[in-house]
């Protein structure tokens, strides 16, 4: 399912699907290169190098990469003309979502997903980290990738990016209900 979802997404993203897959990330541009701007091109090169450190087996295209973290398949897509990037991972088929689950996803987006978010597109629930390309540094990318992976692995349970839960939302109450339920069940032993 995950591979099919990633493949479908790549096929639906023409810029990512048209590019050949180079073995290594490209070198940063030389000072004389024209185009969208040196800063954004250099940011894309740094992004690719960071992904290569995260997963030495990552497969690169002109506009992104496929890589894996803790068994979770991720897709990086960036657009140097728009100065934006995203890391995505399929979570589940969206057709199976109940109204309660959809509400829970929105609650998590408010207080426990943080920099990564749940999203719906092309028949799937996705974990997504979005960021301006030139403003992104390696530590932020690492944190965003970790949060994305955590949203995939906590889907259906705590719906948590693994960082913090902000007050004022519903996630702490939802998580406390689970703790209370399990404590009650534990009292029966």
Buried (B, 14 or more C-beta within 10 A) or exposed (E): EBEEBBEBBBEEBEBBEEEEEEEEBEEBBEEEEEEBBBEBBBBBBBBBBBBBEBBEEBBBBBBBBBBBBEEBBBBBBBBBEEBBBBBBBBBBEBEEBEEEBBEBBBBBBBBBBBBBBBBEBEEBBBBBBBBEBBEBEBEBBBBBBBBBBBBBBBBEEBBBBBBEBEEEBBBBEBBEEEEEEEEEEEEEE
